[in-house]
Amino acid sequence: MDTVSVVHARTGFRRFVAPLAGVLLGAALVIAGLIFVQPASAFDYTAGSCNWVNPVGGSNVNYPATGDPCEIRWGVNVGQGQSGYRFNPTPPPAVTNIDIGDAFNLGQFTHFNAPIQSGSSITQVDLSLQVFLSGFNGGISPTFTFRFSHFETPNNPAGGICAGTGIPTPPEGCPDIVTFPSAFATETFTFDDVVYTLQLIAHV
């Protein structure tokens, strides 16, 4: 499980930004197990578009932007706006000469951490990301989905220990926690009898 902690302060708006990388993995179709293989040549990656979909929970959920970038906002505004996520796919030019198993930049993830009314946060949402990959008979454009789980921690917990992290409450309040329950996309694609999927990596 990949975990990203972000500051959520009732006394002021906070924003957390982290680049996200991807790793394309290939496995031959065999009964006994997975065999990782290298393609005949490297591939290039060009960002496509993205959308936030399937939010769970949350009040006043809305989508200020879709495509590039894509953004979701939620929560009852208590004076400083709503909390939310934004993803900016990596802009052109393409990321080139990538080998299977190498990490490459997918884009930038931002968490907008405004003070919102208790109980009005989402608990999870999916990022749907379309990508363009060359090197597969001229190119393909699969769509991958990644789940983000969101834990909106109490800002000033009893006992002075932040939920989920166990750290003493900092002056700006306890950090929220963003996790990827699975860093692997739910989708795959097949090329030359090899099944590929995309793994998400956060660089904090």
N, CA, C and O of each residue as an XYZ file, in Angstrom:
816
protein
N       0.836     -1.184      0.000
C       0.000      0.000      0.000
C       0.876      1.241      0.000
O       1.765      1.362      0.843
N       0.651      2.156     -0.914
C       1.354      3.420     -0.928
C       0.551      4.435     -0.134
O      -0.669      4.517     -0.281
N       1.233      5.218      0.714
C       0.559      6.171      1.570
C       1.144      7.555      1.379
O       2.362      7.724      1.322
N       0.268      8.547      1.281
C       0.675      9.940      1.205
C      -0.047     10.678      2.313
O      -1.278     10.669      2.345
N       0.680     11.323      3.233
C       0.056     12.121      4.275
C       0.020     13.580      3.854
O       0.991     14.106      3.310
N      -1.099     14.223      4.108
C      -1.255     15.612      3.715
C      -1.793     16.406      4.888
O      -2.545     15.882      5.710
N      -1.407     17.668      4.966
C      -1.798     18.511      6.087
C      -3.224     18.995      5.916
O      -3.597     19.508      4.861
N      -4.012     18.829      6.956
C      -5.374     19.365      6.950
C      -5.510     20.224      8.193
O      -5.559     19.690      9.301
N      -5.572     21.522      8.044
C      -5.626     22.415      9.190
C      -6.938     23.178      9.212
O      -7.313     23.798      8.217
N      -7.634     23.138     10.332
C      -8.873     23.895     10.459
C      -8.610     25.396     10.442
O      -9.496     26.189     10.124
N      -7.380     25.776     10.789
C      -7.079     27.198     10.894
C      -6.634     27.805      9.578
O      -6.435     29.018      9.510
N      -6.474     27.029      8.555
C      -6.030     27.598      7.291
C      -5.985     26.580      6.185
O      -5.893     25.378      6.434
N      -6.049     27.062      4.955
C      -6.037     26.193      3.777
C      -4.632     25.684      3.541
O      -3.664     26.436      3.658
N      -4.519     24.409      3.209
C      -3.231     23.805      2.887
C      -3.332     23.074      1.557
O      -4.393     22.560      1.204
N      -2.238     23.027      0.826
C      -2.211     22.299     -0.441
C      -0.969     21.427     -0.467
O       0.123     21.873     -0.114
N      -1.141     20.177     -0.889
C      -0.048     19.214     -0.966
C       0.073     18.748     -2.408
O      -0.919     18.380     -3.037
N       1.297     18.766     -2.928
C       1.538     18.378     -4.318
C       2.576     17.266     -4.356
O       3.607     17.353     -3.689
N       2.311     16.224     -5.131
C       3.263     15.116     -5.269
C       3.258     14.624     -6.706
O       2.191     14.416     -7.282
N       4.451     14.431     -7.304
C       4.491     13.815     -8.625
C       4.161     12.339     -8.537
O       4.551     11.657     -7.589
N       3.434     11.850     -9.538
C       3.109     10.427     -9.608
C       3.822      9.813    -10.801
O       3.820     10.372    -11.898
N       4.421      8.672    -10.578
C       5.110      7.956    -11.641
C       4.376      6.655    -11.929
O       3.612      6.154    -11.104
N       4.624      6.124    -13.110
C       4.028      4.851    -13.499
C       5.103      3.863    -13.885
O       6.190      4.242    -14.320
N       4.787      2.586    -13.721
C       5.662      1.504    -14.172
C       4.805      0.547    -14.985
O       3.859     -0.037    -14.457
N       5.125      0.382    -16.261
C       4.399     -0.558    -17.109
C       5.018     -1.934    -16.943
O       6.223     -2.108    -17.122
N       4.193     -2.908    -16.602
C       4.665     -4.264    -16.353
C       4.035     -5.226    -17.338
O       2.856     -5.104    -17.669
N       4.820     -6.179    -17.805
C       4.311     -7.168    -18.739
C       4.491     -8.573    -18.199
O       5.504     -8.880    -17.570
N       3.504     -9.429    -18.446
C       3.600    -10.824    -18.003
C       3.049    -11.724    -19.097
O       1.949    -11.503    -19.602
N       3.828    -12.743    -19.459
C       3.362    -13.696    -20.457
C       2.199    -14.503    -19.892
O       2.140    -14.759    -18.690
N       1.284    -14.898    -20.756
C       0.135    -15.681    -20.339
C       0.540    -17.149    -20.189
O       0.671    -17.868    -21.180
N       0.738    -17.587    -18.942
C       1.090    -18.982    -18.681
C       0.243    -19.466    -17.516
O      -0.186    -18.677    -16.674
N       0.005    -20.780    -17.476
C      -0.831    -21.347    -16.426
C      -0.101    -21.359    -15.091
O      -0.711    -21.095    -14.054
N       1.190    -21.659    -15.098
C       1.920    -21.869    -13.854
C       2.155    -20.587    -13.073
O       2.271    -20.635    -11.849
N       2.228    -19.457    -13.735
C       2.498    -18.213    -13.023
C       2.876    -17.112    -13.984
O       2.633    -17.199    -15.188
N       3.478    -16.067    -13.428
C       3.829    -14.893    -14.212
C       5.289    -14.949    -14.608
O       6.158    -15.275    -13.799
N       5.547    -14.625    -15.861
C       6.912    -14.530    -16.360
C       7.096    -13.118    -16.899
O       6.462    -12.734    -17.882
N       7.964    -12.349    -16.253
C       8.189    -10.982    -16.709
C       9.122    -10.999    -17.917
O      10.150    -11.676    -17.931
N       8.726    -10.231    -18.928
C       9.457    -10.251    -20.182
C       9.772     -8.830    -20.618
O       9.099     -7.877    -20.223
N      10.783     -8.709    -21.420
C      11.135     -7.424    -22.007
C      10.608     -7.356    -23.434
O      10.689     -8.343    -24.165
N      10.060     -6.187    -23.853
C       9.580     -6.059    -25.217
C      10.747     -5.971    -26.180
O      11.898     -5.798    -25.779
N      10.425     -6.093    -27.462
C      11.474     -6.016    -28.473
C      12.122     -4.635    -28.492
O      13.301     -4.522    -28.830
N      11.381     -3.575    -28.137
C      11.930     -2.226    -28.130
C      11.252     -1.424    -27.042
O      10.220     -1.829    -26.506
N      11.841     -0.280    -26.719
C      11.271      0.595    -25.713
C      10.020      1.269    -26.263
O       9.760      1.236    -27.466
N       9.251      1.878    -25.366
C       8.043      2.573    -25.791
C       8.103      4.026    -25.334
O       8.921      4.392    -24.490
N       7.229      4.840    -25.899
C       7.095      6.242    -25.514
C       5.736      6.449    -24.858
O       4.765      5.767    -25.186
N       5.677      7.406    -23.920
C       4.429      7.711    -23.219
C       4.032      9.158    -23.468
O       4.841     10.074    -23.314
N       2.786      9.348    -23.851
C       2.221     10.691    -23.969
C       0.933     10.733    -23.159
O       0.088      9.845    -23.274
N       0.787     11.771    -22.339
C      -0.399     11.881    -21.496
C      -1.646     12.049    -22.342
O      -1.617     12.668    -23.406
N      -2.722     11.498    -21.859
C      -4.008     11.674    -22.508
C      -4.900     12.564    -21.677
O      -4.636     13.758    -21.535
N      -5.962     11.987    -21.121
C      -6.898     12.750    -20.310
C      -7.257     11.954    -19.069
O      -6.972     10.760    -18.987
N      -7.887     12.621    -18.096
C      -8.231     11.943    -16.859
C      -9.566     12.446    -16.334
O     -10.035     13.527    -16.690
N     -10.160     11.627    -15.478
C     -11.392     11.981    -14.791
C     -11.407     11.320    -13.427
O     -10.886     10.216    -13.262
N     -12.005     11.993    -12.440
C     -12.264     11.397    -11.142
C     -13.673     10.811    -11.170
O     -14.629     11.498    -11.526
N     -13.796      9.538    -10.795
C     -15.082      8.851    -10.916
C     -15.353      8.020     -9.656
O     -14.439      7.721     -8.887
N     -16.600      7.661     -9.464
C     -17.034      6.750     -8.406
C     -16.675      7.208     -6.992
O     -16.153      6.413     -6.210
N     -16.943      8.475     -6.643
C     -16.666      8.891     -5.269
C     -17.600      8.189     -4.286
O     -18.755      7.906     -4.606
N     -17.091      7.914     -3.097
C     -17.887      7.306     -2.035
C     -17.997      8.317     -0.899
O     -16.989      8.822     -0.404
N     -19.239      8.608     -0.489
C     -19.456      9.576      0.576
C     -19.229     10.995      0.087
O     -19.075     11.245     -1.109
N     -19.212     11.910      1.029
C     -18.945     13.295      0.701
C     -20.199     14.093      0.406
O     -21.173     13.568     -0.133
N     -20.165     15.358      0.759
C     -21.252     16.290      0.479
C     -20.816     17.293     -0.571
O     -19.644     17.662     -0.649
N     -21.772     17.729     -1.378
C     -21.515     18.772     -2.386
C     -20.368     18.394     -3.320
O     -19.536     19.236     -3.659
N     -20.323     17.124     -3.736
C     -19.263     16.666     -4.640
C     -19.471     17.283     -6.022
O     -20.574     17.243     -6.567
N     -18.407     17.852     -6.584
C     -18.499     18.473     -7.907
C     -17.168     18.346     -8.628
O     -16.153     17.980     -8.036
N     -17.193     18.658     -9.925
C     -16.035     18.431    -10.798
C     -15.710     19.718    -11.566
O     -16.228     19.924    -12.664
N     -14.854     20.589    -11.001
C     -14.535     21.849    -11.669
C     -13.798     21.690    -12.991
O     -13.871     22.570    -13.848
N     -13.085     20.573    -13.167
C     -12.316     20.374    -14.395
C     -12.283     18.897    -14.740
O     -12.196     18.048    -13.852
N     -12.353     18.585    -16.042
C     -12.198     17.219    -16.533
C     -11.260     17.239    -17.728
O     -11.114     18.264    -18.395
N     -10.631     16.116    -17.995
C      -9.739     16.018    -19.155
C      -8.302     16.241    -18.763
O      -7.628     15.297    -18.352
N      -7.809     17.458    -18.874
C      -6.420     17.790    -18.570
C      -6.339     19.250    -18.117
O      -6.311     20.139    -18.968
N      -6.300     19.532    -16.808
C      -6.290     18.560    -15.709
C      -7.705     18.099    -15.379
O      -8.681     18.568    -15.965
N      -7.794     17.169    -14.426
C      -9.093     16.774    -13.899
C      -9.103     17.069    -12.400
O      -8.087     16.942    -11.717
N     -10.269     17.463    -11.910
C     -10.362     17.911    -10.520
C     -11.701     17.500     -9.924
O     -12.728     17.508    -10.601
N     -11.671     17.144     -8.654
C     -12.883     16.857     -7.887
C     -12.810     17.649     -6.592
O     -11.746     17.767     -5.985
N     -13.959     18.195     -6.169
C     -14.037     18.913     -4.904
C     -15.187     18.350     -4.080
O     -16.146     17.804     -4.627
N     -15.084     18.487     -2.749
C     -16.120     17.972     -1.864
C     -16.107     18.746     -0.551
O     -15.180     19.502     -0.260
N     -17.168     18.534      0.238
C     -17.231     19.073      1.588
C     -18.105     20.305      1.708
O     -18.325     21.034      0.741
N     -18.598     20.518      2.919
C     -19.387     21.711      3.230
C     -18.432     22.843      3.566
O     -17.667     22.755      4.526
N     -18.476     23.890      2.786
C     -17.580     25.042      2.917
C     -17.859     25.768      4.232
O     -18.997     26.136      4.522
N     -16.802     25.968      5.021
C     -16.946     26.727      6.263
C     -16.205     28.058      6.185
O     -15.889     28.674      7.203
N     -15.935     28.486      4.950
C     -15.354     29.808      4.769
C     -14.097     29.866      3.943
O     -13.682     30.953      3.540
N     -13.460     28.711      3.669
C     -12.214     28.712      2.905
C     -12.258     27.763      1.712
O     -11.216     27.297      1.252
N     -13.444     27.478      1.214
C     -13.578     26.630      0.048
C     -13.705     25.164      0.402
O     -13.838     24.798      1.570
N     -13.660     24.326     -0.634
C     -13.809     22.889     -0.466
C     -12.467     22.184     -0.560
O     -11.513     22.704     -1.140
N     -12.408     21.006      0.011
C     -11.252     20.139     -0.186
C     -11.367     19.464     -1.551
O     -12.426     19.490     -2.178
N     -10.272     18.861     -2.005
C     -10.350     18.194     -3.297
C      -9.038     17.616     -3.763
O      -8.001     17.765     -3.118
N      -9.108     16.946     -4.911
C      -7.943     16.400     -5.605
C      -7.881     16.999     -7.009
O      -8.903     17.326     -7.613
N      -6.661     17.132     -7.505
C      -6.439     17.478     -8.914
C      -5.318     16.608     -9.446
O      -4.344     16.330     -8.747
N      -5.466     16.178    -10.697
C      -4.373     15.474    -11.363
C      -4.070     16.171    -12.675
O      -4.958     16.402    -13.496
N      -2.780     16.507    -12.863
C      -2.299     17.102    -14.104
C      -1.457     16.073    -14.845
O      -0.321     15.815    -14.445
N      -1.986     15.473    -15.926
C      -1.158     14.560    -16.712
C       0.086     15.265    -17.244
O       0.071     16.465    -17.516
N       1.150     14.502    -17.386
C       2.386     15.065    -17.912
C       2.141     15.674    -19.288
O       1.644     14.986    -20.180
N       2.479     16.948    -19.480
C       2.227     17.580    -20.778
C       3.224     17.111    -21.833
O       4.285     16.591    -21.489
N       2.892     17.289    -23.130
C       3.853     16.982    -24.194
C       5.121     17.789    -23.984
O       5.032     18.831    -23.336
N       6.292     17.405    -24.473
C       6.487     16.253    -25.362
C       6.421     14.921    -24.617
O       6.406     14.869    -23.387
N       6.384     13.857    -25.401
C       6.272     12.523    -24.833
C       7.506     12.172    -24.007
O       8.601     12.676    -24.259
N       7.311     11.301    -23.018
C       8.422     10.688    -22.306
C       8.874      9.503    -23.155
O       8.082      8.601    -23.427
N      10.138      9.496    -23.575
C      10.573      8.556    -24.608
C      11.539      7.501    -24.084
O      12.143      7.643    -23.021
N      11.658      6.439    -24.873
C      12.628      5.358    -24.643
C      12.488      4.744    -23.247
O      13.461      4.637    -22.501
N      11.271      4.347    -22.914
C      10.987      3.727    -21.622
C      10.997      2.212    -21.798
O      10.388      1.690    -22.732
N      11.681      1.513    -20.911
C      11.666      0.054    -20.921
C      10.604     -0.458    -19.963
O      10.262      0.211    -18.988
N      10.084     -1.648    -20.243
C       9.137     -2.279    -19.339
C       9.782     -2.423    -17.964
O      10.903     -2.920    -17.850
N       9.077     -1.989    -16.922
C       9.601     -2.039    -15.565
C      10.249     -0.763    -15.104
O      10.533     -0.614    -13.916
N      10.501      0.191    -16.032
C      11.074      1.487    -15.660
C       9.976      2.434    -15.194
O       8.871      2.419    -15.737
N      10.272      3.261    -14.189
C       9.340      4.288    -13.747
C       9.409      5.485    -14.686
O      10.489      5.872    -15.133
N       8.255      6.065    -14.981
C       8.207      7.272    -15.811
C       7.130      8.193    -15.260
O       6.179      7.743    -14.620
N       7.288      9.479    -15.514
C       6.415     10.490    -14.926
C       5.035     10.471    -15.576
O       4.904     10.688    -16.781
N       4.003     10.207    -14.764
C       2.628     10.227    -15.257
C       1.985     11.595    -15.127
O       1.133     11.962    -15.937
N       2.386     12.351    -14.118
C       1.763     13.649    -13.896
C       1.903     14.065    -12.455
O       2.684     13.491    -11.696
N       1.125     15.086    -12.081
C       1.240     15.679    -10.753
C      -0.104     15.620    -10.032
O      -1.129     16.049    -10.562
N      -0.080     15.081     -8.816
C      -1.266     14.970     -7.976
C      -1.246     16.074     -6.917
O      -0.234     16.285     -6.249
N      -2.367     16.770     -6.771
C      -2.504     17.824     -5.770
C      -3.694     17.532     -4.876
O      -4.783     17.219     -5.357
N      -3.479     17.638     -3.573
C      -4.590     17.550     -2.620
C      -4.854     18.943     -2.056
O      -3.971     19.547     -1.447
N      -6.067     19.452     -2.258
C      -6.481     20.740     -1.704
C      -7.144     20.464     -0.356
O      -8.158     19.770     -0.283
N      -6.571     21.004      0.688
C      -6.965     20.626      2.027
C      -7.568     21.811      2.767
O      -6.926     22.407      3.632
N      -8.792     22.144      2.423
C      -9.479     23.246      3.074
C     -10.201     22.755      4.321
O     -10.586     21.588      4.384
N     -10.393     23.615      5.309
C     -11.236     23.243      6.444
C     -12.676     23.057      5.973
O     -13.257     23.971      5.389
N     -13.248     21.897      6.217
C     -14.629     21.615      5.819
C     -15.392     21.064      7.012
O     -14.803     20.658      8.014
N     -16.698     21.059      6.886
C     -17.548     20.572      7.973
C     -17.300     19.091      8.229
O     -17.182     18.304      7.290
N     -17.222     18.716      9.494
C     -17.000     17.319      9.857
C     -18.074     16.431      9.244
O     -19.256     16.776      9.251
N     -17.652     15.279      8.711
C     -18.574     14.328      8.126
C     -18.937     14.598      6.681
O     -19.758     13.879      6.112
N     -18.343     15.623      6.066
C     -18.709     15.957      4.684
C     -17.639     15.572      3.676
O     -17.699     15.991      2.520
N     -16.654     14.773      4.102
C     -15.569     14.355      3.209
C     -15.901     13.037      2.516
O     -16.662     12.222      3.036
N     -15.323     12.844      1.344
C     -15.374     11.543      0.700
C     -14.486     10.573      1.463
O     -13.665     10.988      2.281
N     -14.650      9.271      1.197
C     -13.755      8.262      1.761
C     -12.908      7.587      0.679
O     -11.857      7.022      0.981
N     -13.357      7.643     -0.579
C     -12.548      7.127     -1.680
C     -13.072      7.662     -3.003
O     -14.213      8.110     -3.109
N     -12.201      7.602     -4.015
C     -12.572      8.001     -5.369
C     -11.579      7.356     -6.324
O     -10.442      7.081     -5.940
N     -11.992      7.110     -7.563
C     -11.131      6.486     -8.564
C     -10.624      7.524     -9.553
O     -11.360      8.425     -9.954
N      -9.364      7.391     -9.942
C      -8.778      8.188    -11.013
C      -8.767      7.357    -12.284
O      -8.116      6.314    -12.338
N      -9.480      7.808    -13.303
C      -9.494      7.152    -14.612
C      -8.540      7.918    -15.523
O      -8.746      9.102    -15.788
N      -7.501      7.246    -15.999
C      -6.422      7.893    -16.741
C      -6.211      7.211    -18.084
O      -5.865      6.031    -18.144
N      -6.423      7.960    -19.155
C      -6.127      7.455    -20.490
C      -4.712      7.860    -20.869
O      -4.319      9.009    -20.672
N      -3.944      6.923    -21.412
C      -2.566      7.199    -21.802
C      -2.359      6.775    -23.252
O      -3.108      5.955    -23.783
N      -1.340      7.340    -23.881
C      -0.960      6.970    -25.240
C       0.438      6.363    -25.201
O       1.392      6.992    -24.743
N       0.543      5.128    -25.691
C       1.802      4.392    -25.656
C       2.194      4.006    -27.072
O       1.446      3.305    -27.753
N       3.357      4.456    -27.520
C       3.873      4.035    -28.815
C       4.699      2.770    -28.624
O       4.928      2.334    -27.496
N       5.149      2.182    -29.737
C       5.967      0.980    -29.652
C       5.158     -0.297    -29.642
O       5.723     -1.388    -29.551
N       3.833     -0.180    -29.737
C       2.962     -1.352    -29.805
C       2.225     -1.313    -31.142
O       1.042     -0.981    -31.211
N       2.963     -1.662    -32.209
C       2.409     -1.589    -33.574
C       1.857     -0.201    -33.889
O       0.740     -0.060    -34.387
N       2.650      0.807    -33.594
C       2.264      2.174    -33.920
C       1.662      2.941    -32.773
O       1.739      4.169    -32.758
N       1.065      2.266    -31.812
C       0.539      2.976    -30.654
C      -0.825      2.480    -30.212
O      -1.630      2.018    -31.021
N      -1.068      2.585    -28.917
C      -2.352      2.226    -28.324
C      -2.712      3.282    -27.294
O      -1.856      4.060    -26.872
N      -3.971      3.313    -26.888
C      -4.411      4.311    -25.908
C      -5.314      3.665    -24.857
O      -6.518      3.920    -24.838
N      -4.748      2.835    -23.988
C      -5.557      2.202    -22.947
C      -5.948      3.187    -21.850
O      -5.313      4.227    -21.680
N      -6.995      2.848    -21.109
C      -7.424      3.615    -19.942
C      -7.222      2.766    -18.702
O      -7.631      1.605    -18.659
N      -6.586      3.351    -17.690
C      -6.315      2.658    -16.436
C      -7.055      3.362    -15.299
O      -7.252      4.576    -15.335
N      -7.461      2.588    -14.292
C      -8.178      3.135    -13.147
C      -7.421      2.822    -11.857
O      -7.007      1.687    -11.620
N      -7.252      3.856    -11.031
C      -6.567      3.711     -9.744
C      -7.467      4.252     -8.639
O      -8.075      5.312     -8.785
N      -7.546      3.518     -7.538
C      -8.385      3.938     -6.411
C      -7.561      4.720     -5.390
O      -6.473      4.303     -4.992
N      -8.106      5.859     -4.978
C      -7.526      6.677     -3.921
C      -8.466      6.596     -2.707
O      -9.652      6.909     -2.819
N      -7.941      6.180     -1.560
C      -8.712      6.196     -0.322
C      -8.342      7.440      0.483
O      -7.174      7.823      0.560
N      -9.357      8.060      1.080
C      -9.132      9.327      1.788
C      -9.600      9.212      3.230
O     -10.751      8.858      3.489
N      -8.717      9.508      4.156
C      -9.046      9.516      5.575
C      -8.880     10.940      6.088
O      -7.762     11.439      6.213
N      -9.991     11.582      6.379
C      -9.991     12.940      6.910
C      -9.891     12.845      8.428
O     -10.883     12.583      9.109
N      -8.702     13.057      8.945
C      -8.458     12.849     10.371
C      -9.009     13.997     11.207
O      -9.078     15.129     10.729
N      -9.404     13.721     12.459
C      -9.726     14.820     13.378
C      -8.519     15.735     13.535
O      -7.393     15.259     13.681
N      -8.745     17.023     13.506
C      -7.626     17.955     13.515
C      -6.969     18.066     14.884
O      -5.753     18.229     14.980
N      -7.764     17.978     15.932
C      -7.239     18.085     17.290
C      -7.775     16.915     18.122
O      -8.701     17.094     18.913
N      -7.201     15.725     17.951
C      -7.749     14.525     18.592
C      -7.522     14.511     20.103
O      -6.601     15.145     20.619
N      -8.376     13.781     20.785
C      -8.196     13.583     22.221
C      -6.887     12.849     22.469
O      -6.567     11.887     21.771
N      -6.143     13.297     23.449
C      -4.864     12.668     23.764
C      -3.705     13.253     22.984
O      -2.549     12.938     23.267
N      -3.997     14.117     21.989
C      -2.929     14.788     21.269
C      -2.155     13.925     20.299
O      -1.051     14.294     19.897
N      -2.708     12.771     19.906
C      -2.038     11.875     18.962
C      -2.886     11.777     17.700
O      -4.082     11.500     17.783
N      -2.289     11.999     16.541
C      -3.012     12.003     15.276
C      -3.426     10.589     14.877
O      -2.634      9.650     14.946
N      -4.669     10.462     14.465
C      -5.182      9.168     14.022
C      -4.461      8.709     12.759
O      -4.178      9.509     11.868
N      -4.170      7.423     12.694
C      -3.588      6.849     11.489
C      -2.087      6.963     11.385
O      -1.453      6.153     10.708
N      -1.499      7.956     12.045
C      -0.049      8.154     11.949
C       0.644      7.961     13.291
O       1.818      7.592     13.334
N      -0.071      8.208     14.391
C       0.518      8.059     15.711
C       1.455      9.177     16.110
O       2.142      9.080     17.127
N       1.491     10.243     15.318
C       2.381     11.359     15.634
C       1.677     12.342     16.567
O       0.450     12.442     16.542
N       2.439     13.072     17.392
C       1.828     14.134     18.192
C       1.211     15.196     17.288
O       1.725     15.472     16.204
N       0.123     15.782     17.731
C      -0.568     16.785     16.918
C       0.348     17.975     16.646
O       0.773     18.646     17.587
N       0.666     18.254     15.368
C       1.507     19.407     15.048
C       0.707     20.708     15.163
O      -0.521     20.671     15.227
N       1.391     21.858     15.188
C       0.694     23.139     15.342
C      -0.359     23.390     14.265
O      -1.386     24.010     14.540
N      -0.116     22.915     13.045
C      -1.059     23.161     11.957
C      -2.196     22.144     11.916
O      -3.071     22.235     11.054
N      -2.197     21.189     12.822
C      -3.253     20.180     12.852
C      -2.774     18.859     12.280
O      -1.727     18.788     11.636
N      -3.557     17.807     12.525
C      -3.169     16.469     12.063
C      -3.275     16.339     10.551
O      -4.174     16.917      9.939
N      -2.358     15.579      9.939
C      -2.428     15.381      8.490
C      -3.537     14.413      8.103
O      -3.774     13.418      8.788
N      -4.211     14.713      7.001
C      -5.081     13.724      6.385
C      -4.202     12.637      5.760
O      -2.993     12.816      5.615
N      -4.809     11.527      5.398
C      -4.050     10.417      4.818
C      -4.695      9.999      3.505
O      -5.886      9.690      3.455
N      -3.903      9.993      2.451
C      -4.326      9.529      1.131
C      -3.567      8.251      0.830
O      -2.337      8.235      0.888
N      -4.278      7.177      0.509
C      -3.614      5.909      0.229
C      -4.102      5.335     -1.087
O      -5.197      5.647     -1.556
N      -3.258      4.480     -1.677
C      -3.644      3.674     -2.825
C      -3.794      2.245     -2.313
O      -2.783      1.570     -2.119
N      -5.021      1.753     -2.085
C      -5.181      0.380     -1.593
C      -4.462     -0.643     -2.464
O      -3.934     -1.632     -1.956
N      -4.442     -0.408     -3.772
C      -3.618     -1.192     -4.687
C      -2.975     -0.224     -5.655
O      -3.658      0.585     -6.282
N      -1.659     -0.307     -5.776
C      -0.960      0.576     -6.698
C      -1.099      0.131     -8.147
O      -0.660      0.830     -9.061
N      -1.716     -1.041     -8.360
C      -1.862     -1.560     -9.716
C      -3.230     -1.208    -10.275
O      -4.233     -1.249     -9.563
N      -3.262     -0.861    -11.559
C      -4.527     -0.564    -12.221
C      -5.404     -1.805    -12.262
O      -4.908     -2.932    -12.240
N      -6.712     -1.588    -12.322
C      -7.640     -2.716    -12.429
C      -7.702     -3.248    -13.858
O      -8.172     -4.363    -14.081
N      -7.230     -2.455    -14.833
C      -7.286     -2.870    -16.237
C      -5.937     -3.409    -16.718
O      -4.886     -3.091    -16.162
N      -5.998     -4.227    -17.760
C      -4.810     -4.694    -18.465
C      -5.049     -4.556    -19.963
O      -6.181     -4.356    -20.404
N      -3.980     -4.664    -20.740
C      -4.126     -4.820    -22.182
C      -3.133     -5.879    -22.641
O      -2.113     -6.114    -21.993
N      -3.440     -6.506    -23.752
C      -2.616     -7.603    -24.259
C      -2.020     -7.228    -25.602
O      -2.715     -6.724    -26.484
N      -0.726     -7.478    -25.749
C      -0.041     -7.256    -27.021
C       0.934     -8.393    -27.235
O       1.779     -8.656    -26.379
N       0.827     -9.078    -28.382
C       1.692    -10.225    -28.696
C       1.693    -11.252    -27.566
O       2.748    -11.730    -27.149
N       0.492    -11.586    -27.073
C       0.314    -12.604    -26.045
C       0.955    -12.243    -24.707
O       1.180    -13.119    -23.872
N       1.244    -10.981    -24.501
C       1.769    -10.508    -23.217
C       0.746     -9.552    -22.609
O       0.269     -8.635    -23.278
N       0.416     -9.770    -21.349
C      -0.545     -8.932    -20.634
C       0.213     -7.830    -19.901
O       1.172     -8.102    -19.179
N      -0.220     -6.584    -20.091
C       0.422     -5.434    -19.457
C      -0.555     -4.729    -18.522
O      -1.763     -4.710    -18.758
N      -0.011     -4.155    -17.468
C      -0.789     -3.265    -16.615
C       0.123     -2.142    -16.148
O       1.320     -2.148    -16.431
N      -0.445     -1.178    -15.432
C       0.300      0.009    -15.015
C       0.290      0.090    -13.495
O      -0.759     -0.045    -12.865
N       1.466      0.312    -12.909
C       1.597      0.482    -11.469
C       1.829      1.949    -11.158
O       2.600      2.623    -11.842
N       1.156      2.447    -10.116
C       1.248      3.842     -9.718
C       2.233      3.984     -8.570
O       2.193      3.204     -7.618
N       3.123      4.980     -8.652
C       4.120      5.236     -7.620
C       4.061      6.709     -7.236
O       4.071      7.578     -8.107
N       4.002      6.993     -5.950
C       4.014      8.383     -5.476
C       5.414      8.751     -5.021
O       6.055      7.994     -4.291
N       5.890      9.918     -5.453
C       7.171     10.454     -5.000
C       6.878     11.656     -4.114
O       6.460     12.706     -4.604
N       7.095     11.505     -2.805
C       6.758     12.570     -1.862
C       8.018     13.342     -1.504
O       7.961     14.288     -0.718
